[in-house]
Amino acid sequence: MNQLIVQLASDPSPSPLPGLKPGLTQDMVTPGLLGFLATAFIVIIMAFLIVDMVRRIRRVRYRGEKAGQEAEATEDPESHSREA
């Protein structure tokens, strides 16, 4: 294992990729502005969705806790006094 690490560390980095094929420009093979805007739009929408999801989960959890407290309060009070 050590020999492999030493060999990989000592080998020169691979040569850079050759140039583009004839007839292609850099704009033809990169996503460009449209790709960036689409990705940024998806990231922004996902951030809003995550914030909304967290808010809804908190609301459901709070309602569950409140319903549990109300259920405890509406239980038969005589059953608690008999136990004491």
ChimeraX attribute file (.defattr): number of C-alpha atoms within 10 A of each C-alpha:
attribute: neighborCount
match mode: 1-to-1
recipient: residues
	/A:1	6
	/A:2	7
	/A:3	8
	/A:4	9
	/A:5	9
	/A:6	10
	/A:7	11
	/A:8	11
	/A:9	10
	/A:10	9
	/A:11	8
	/A:12	8
	/A:13	8
	/A:14	6
	/A:15	6
	/A:16	6
	/A:17	6
	/A:18	6
	/A:19	7
	/A:20	10
	/A:21	7
	/A:22	6
	/A:23	6
	/A:24	10
	/A:25	10
	/A:26	9
	/A:27	9
	/A:28	9
	/A:29	9
	/A:30	9
	/A:31	12
	/A:32	11
	/A:33	10
	/A:34	9
	/A:35	11
	/A:36	11
	/A:37	12
	/A:38	11
	/A:39	12
	/A:40	12
	/A:41	12
	/A:42	11
	/A:43	12
	/A:44	10
	/A:45	11
	/A:46	12
	/A:47	12
	/A:48	10
	/A:49	12
	/A:50	11
	/A:51	10
	/A:52	12
	/A:53	12
	/A:54	10
	/A:55	12
	/A:56	12
	/A:57	11
	/A:58	12
	/A:59	12
	/A:60	11
	/A:61	12
	/A:62	12
	/A:63	12
	/A:64	12
	/A:65	12
	/A:66	12
	/A:67	12
	/A:68	12
	/A:69	11
	/A:70	11
	/A:71	10
	/A:72	11
	/A:73	10
	/A:74	9
	/A:75	10
	/A:76	9
	/A:77	10
	/A:78	8
	/A:79	9
	/A:80	9
	/A:81	8
	/A:82	7
	/A:83	6
	/A:84	5
